[in-house]
Amino acid sequence: MTDVTVPARAPWSSVVRVGQNLTITDLGGNQAVDCLIYDAHDTAVRYSAQDTVQAQGGIFLTTGTVLLSNEHTPLLTVVEDTCGRHDTVGGACSKESNTLRYGQHTWSQHACVENFLAEGLRHGLGKRDLVSNINWFMNVPVEADGTLGIVDGISAPGLRVTLRAETDVLVLVSNCPQINNPCNGFDPTPVRITIQ
């Protein structure tokens, strides 16, 4: 069994074997957890938001959602979700998006893309391997006109999401360091991750 606390703003990664459960717990509440998923044996096979959204007929992830790869194969299934819904269209924050949204003074602030690049290097992954991601616990409503918002979260301390591995998967996490919008309540906090 793996049981780790991922510090605020930090990356983490692990292989989750077929049949194992991965649980992410929002310890402080209102903490976004960005996530990338790859087939552990062939990282060219990776999570596809497009395939997942199309197959389930909706844009939010919750209990019963099967996370599909770019080859339309199942990677993980959400088997428990005490939060209610999660985002897969908002993308990951980066130094570039921070400066566009919040001003040049934010350039030096750490972001999820940098976390993914640093953690991905440990597994031979680079910038070309960064694809659509999941934002666990992040609240990104979509208006009737298609406009996305980043608003206060709907999570709370102790809420969790549990995923069952349908194949051996490599999971990369960025415990989101964003402080310029409400996705982390402007105060990033640790999260707990267990694999069993």
N, C-alpha and C positions, 0 to 999 in steps of 0.2 A: 504494500500500500504506500502511496505517496500522499503526504499531507504537508503543504507548504503555505506560508503566508508571503504573498508577493507585495513588496513595499509599494507605497504610493509612487507613481511615475516610472516604475521599473518594468523591464521585459522579463519574460519567462518562456520556457519551451520544454516539451517532453513528447516522447512517443507514447501513444495510448493504444494498447493492443486490442484486437478484435474481441468484443464481448465485455471489455472493461467499461466502467462508468467514470466519466469526468464530471466533477461538480465544481462550479464556480460560485462562491458565496460573497455577496456584497456586505462586507463587515460594517462599514460606516454608513451606508445608504447613499444613493444618488452618485454612484461611481461607475463610469463607463469603462468597459473592459473590451478593448479591440482584439480581434482574433483572426488569424489566418490558419487554414487547414490544408494539409497536403497528404497524399498517399505516402506512407512512410517508405515504400519500396520504389516509388517512381514519382518524384516531386513535380514532374510535368503534369501529373494528374492532381488537380487542386480544386478547392472550393470555388463554386460558381454561383454568385448571387442570381444571375439571370436564369440559370437552369432551375435553381431552387424556387425562386418566385414564380416562374411559369408553371412548374409542376404542382405547386400547392395552391395556385390561384390567388395569392395574396402577398403583400409586401412585408408583413410583420412575422417574426419567428416566435413560436410558442410550442407548448406540448403537442407532440405528434408531427412536428415539422421534420422532414428528412432533408439533411443538408447534402446536396448533390454536387458532384464534381463536374468539371468541364467535359467529361465524357459521359455524363448523366448517370454515373454510378453513385450509390449511397456511401457517404463517408461517416456521418454521425446522425443519430436520431435524438431529438429532444424528448426525453422520457418523463421529465418533471420540470415544472416552471412555476415558482411561487411568485414571480414578478408580474407575469401576464403577457408581456410582449417585448420584443427586442428588434433592433434596427439592422438592416443589411443594405441600405441604399445611401446612407450619409457619408460613407467613406471614412478614411483615417486622416487625422490632422497632420500637417507637415509644416515645416518652417515657411515654405512658400505660401500655403493657404493661410497661415497665421498673418503673414505680412499683408496679403491682399485684403483679408477681413478686418484686421485689427490695427494695422499700421507697421511701418518699418521698424519701430522700436521693439517689436516682438520677435525679430529675426533670431536672436540668440536663445530664445526659449526652446527647450526640448519638446519633441512632439512624437506621436506614434510612429510615423514613418521612420524616424531615426531609431526608435526602439526596435522596430521590425528589421531594419538593416543590420543593426548590431547583433541581434539574436540570431537572425538568419545566417550570418557568417559562420556561426558555430556548426551549421548544417550544410554548408556549401551553397547557400542561397544568396542571390544578389538583387539589385534593383529590378531587373527584369522579371524576377519571381514574385514581386509584390502585385497582387491581384485584388479583386473585390474582397472585402472583409466583412466581418460581423462586428457589431457594437452591442455586446451584451449589456443590458440594463439601460441603454441610452434611449431617450425619448425623442424621436424625430417624426413629428406629425407631418402628414402630407395633405395640403389643402386641395380643394376641388379644382383649382387651376394648375395643380402640379407643383406648387411652391413647397419647398421643404423648410422646416423650422428646426432649430436646436433649442429646446426649452427645458424647464425644470424636469428632472427625472420623475419616474413613477415608482422607483425602487425605494427600499427602506432597509435599515440594518437587519441583517440575517436572511434576506431573501436570496434565493439561489436558483440556478438552472443546472440540470443534470442531463448529460448526453451519453448515449451508448455508442461505442465504436462499432461500426458495421464492417470495418476492415482495419488493419493497422494504420494509424494516422499519426502524422507529426503535427502538433499544435503549437503555434506561436502566439503569445499573448503580449500585448502592450497594456499595462495598467495605466490608462490614459493620463498624461500629465497636463492636459489642457486646463488653463486657468482663466481664459478670456471669454468663455461662454458657460452657461449653466449646466453643461453635461456632467460635470463633477461637483456641482454646487460651489464652484470657484475654489474648492479646497480638496484636491485629490487625496484619497485614503487607501489603505491596504485592502487586499482581497485575499480570500482563502481558496486554494485549489486542492482538491483531493482526486486521486485516481485509485479505484479499487475494483 
